[in-house]
Amino acid sequence: MIFLLCWEKINVSVPFIKTRLLPNSRISISYYHVIRQDRLDDYGEVAIVTHQSINSKRIALNDNIRHMLEHHSIDLIGIEITLNDKILDLWSIYIPPSSNPSLETFNNIFSLMNRSSLIGGDFNGHHPVWGSSISDFRGNLIHSAILDYGLCVLNNGDATRIKRPPYPNTMVDISVSSPNISLSCSWFVLSDPFGSDHLPILIIIPNRSSYPNYFHNNNNTSTRFNFYVTDWNQFTYQVASLLESFTLECSLLNNYNNFVNVLSCATKKSTPL
């Protein structure tokens, strides 16, 4: 399974991959850095490959997390990358079918996504949220943990794994992001499996410098709204008035931006600085 992550308008890409490499295996790709998490049983393993032009470093896991992952035979690696002075964490994960992770396990995994983050991998879990026609026990746990941490599933419902006929293809490869980048991500399944039974997934993230202003941390500004004295009756009136002329567009992101503008305008008219 291969995830390809690229930045629109920036010529860089980051593949994160499930490999079958033993610890003594060597791999070298010209102009790329390879970060690996190998297994002794040659089953699974994950890697993240970054172009040498990307400022990246591996994220260290604490002992409790590492022991939990080893106990459940889960492979997980993460890198921190910096583009345009903005930080994004990328995580690659593989959970074998034989593993028996609990809800606490998934909570610990998703708790690592405490800032702009994206995790992708073979979770081997089924749930309608990412396109499966059924939900199983693991899928329900994954979905519950995603909700607990307010994260967003990027999958569009397309199958990611090719099954042998007459069995239908499945959606076991999941992409999850922090909410501040989810609406800007474009998610696609590519048609050529390159000899694998998993289809490659392409995720495109636009240049972070083009993100709307409300995605940025403005805690350092000298003024801010004083919500302790908001006139909520005025706020309600302004929202209702602005929504009378609100029209839905085809673009989900445009609808979101327009709705945020409604709230912003209502806030300015009802809340002092």
N, C-alpha and C positions, 0 to 999 in steps of 0.2 A: 504494500500500500504506500502511495506517495502523495503527500500534500505539497502543493506548490503555492507559495505565498509571494506576491509581488506588489510593488508600490507603483501605482499609476503615476506617470510623468517622472518617475525616478527609475533608472535602469539598474535595479537590483532585484534579486530573488532569493528566497529562502526555502529550499525543500526540507520537509521533515518526514522521515521515512521509517517504515518498519523493515528491518533488515533480517538477514539470517547469518550474521557474522559471529564467529567464536572469538573469545578474548585475544587469542594469538593471531587472528587474521589482520592483515594490513590492507589499508585502502588509502589511495591518494588521488585527489582530483585537482588538476591544475587550476590555480587561481581561486580555490575554495578551501575553507576550513571545515573539517568534519568533527563533530562532537557526537560521541557514541555512548550507548548504554547496552553492553553485551550480556548474553546469558550463556551459561555453561551447557545448556541442553540444545543449543542451536534451534530454538523455537521462539520466534518473536523478535526481540531486540528492537531498539529504536535509535535513530540518529537524526541530527539536524545539521544541514550543510549550508554554510553561509558564504556568500561571495566575499573575497578579501577586501572589497571596498566598504563593507559594512562594519561599523564599530560594534562589536558584540563580545559578550563574555558569558561563561556558564554560570547558572544560578546554583548556589550551594544549598543542599537540603539539610535540615537539622537531623539529628540522630533518630528522633522519634518518628519522623516521616520516613526516613530510610528503612528503619526496622519494620514499619507497617507495610511498606511496599514489598520488602523482601518476604515478609510473612505471607502475603497474598500473591506472590509471584508477579507483581505488576512492574512493568518497565516505564520509567518516567524521567525525562530530562527537560531542562528549561534553559533558555538563554535570554539575556537582556540585551536588546539592541538599541542603539541611539541614532536617530535621524532628525536632522534639523533641530537639535537640542531637545528632542522629545524622546521619551523612553517607552518602549513597548516590550512586554514579556511574551515569549513564545514557548509553548510547552508541547512536547510530543509524548504520546502515551500508548501503551499496548496492555490490554487486560485479556489474558487467555480464557477460553471457555471454561477451563477446569478451575479457575480461581473462584473464590467465594467471598467477595468483598461485602462489607456491611454498609449501612447508611453512614455510619461514622467515618468509614474509609473514604467514601466519596466526598463527604463534607471536608475532610482533611485535605483532599486533593484540590477541591475547588476553592478552599480557603487561601490557596497560594495565589489566586487571581485577585489580588487586593489593589490592583491599579490597572492601567491599560494593558489588557492581556488577551491572548488567544490560545486555546488548547485544541489540538486535533489528534485523532488517533482511532484505533480499532478498539472500541469499548465492548464489543460483543454483547450489546444489549438492544432490546427492541421496544419502541414506543411510538405511538402515532405522531408525537410532536416532531420527530425527525423523519416521518414518512412511512413507518412500519404499519402494516395492517393489523398487527397484534401488539400487545404489551406483555412483557415477561417480568419476572421478579426483579432482575437486575435493571431492566429498563425503567421500572417504576422507581427504584432507588436513585438512579442517575437523575431522572426527571425531578424527583423531590429535592435532591441536593442542589440542582441548578436553580430551582425556585427559591430555595433557602438563601442563596447568595445573590439573587437578583441578576443572574447571568442570562445570556441570550443564545439560543440555538440558531446557527446560520444555515443549516441544511434546508434545501427547498423541496425535499421529498423524493428526489431522484435516487434510484438504487446505486449503491456503491460497491457491492460485491456480486460477482457473477456466480450463480449456482448452476449445477448440472441439471439439464432437463430430466424430468418434468417439473423440478422444483423452481419456484420463482426467485428472482434476484432479491437481495436483501439490502437493508440500510443499517449496517453495523458500524460504519465509520462516521463519527460525529465531530462537528466543529462547533465550539462554544467560545463566545467572546464576552468581554466586559461590555456593559450597555453603552458606554460612551463611544465605542467604535462600531457597534453592530449595524446601525443603519447606513454606515458608509461602506460596509464590506459588500463585495459581490462574490457570490459562491457558485461554482460550476463543477459538474462532473465531466471529465473528458472521456472520449469514446474509445481510445486505444489503451488497453490494459498493459501493454508492453510485456506480455507473457505471464502476468500475475492474475489471480482470481479477484483482485480488488482493482477498481478503476481509480485513476489519479483524480485528485480534487484540486481545483485551482481557486484560490481566494485572492481577490484584488482589493487592496486598501489604497485609497487616494492619498496623495501627499498630505501629511498631517497639518501642514501650514495652511491648507485650504479648508480645514474643519471650521464649522461655525463657531463664533466666539463663546457661546455658552458651553462648549466642551472644555474650555480652558479653566484653569484654577485662577480665580480672581481674588484670592484671599489677601493679596498684598496691596489691593487698591486702597486709597485713603478714605473713600466713602463707600457706604453700602446701605441697602434698604433697612429701615428700622421696622421689622414686622411686629414688634410689640405694640405698635400704635396704628397698625393697618386699619383702615375703615373698610371692614369686610362687606358691609352693605353696598358701599360704592364699588368695591371690587366685583361683587356679584353682578351688579347692574352693568358695569363696563364689559364683563365677559359675555353676558347675555346679549348686549347690544352688538358687540363685535361679531358674535357667532351668527347673527341674523344674515350677514353677508358672506359667511364662510362657505366656500365651495370646495368639494373634494376634487383632487387632480389624480391623474394616473400614477404619478410618482409618490410612493409612500414617504420618501424623505422630504419631498416638498410639502406634503400634508403635515408632517411632523413639524417642520420649520415654521409653517404658517400658524399652526396651533400654538407653538412656543411664542411667536410674535404676539398672538392674542393675549396670552398670559402676561407677557412682558409689558404690553401697553396698558393693560388693566392694573398691573402693579404700579406703574409709574404714576397713574392718576389716583391711586388710593393709598399709597405708602410713601411717607417722607423719607429723605436720606438721613 
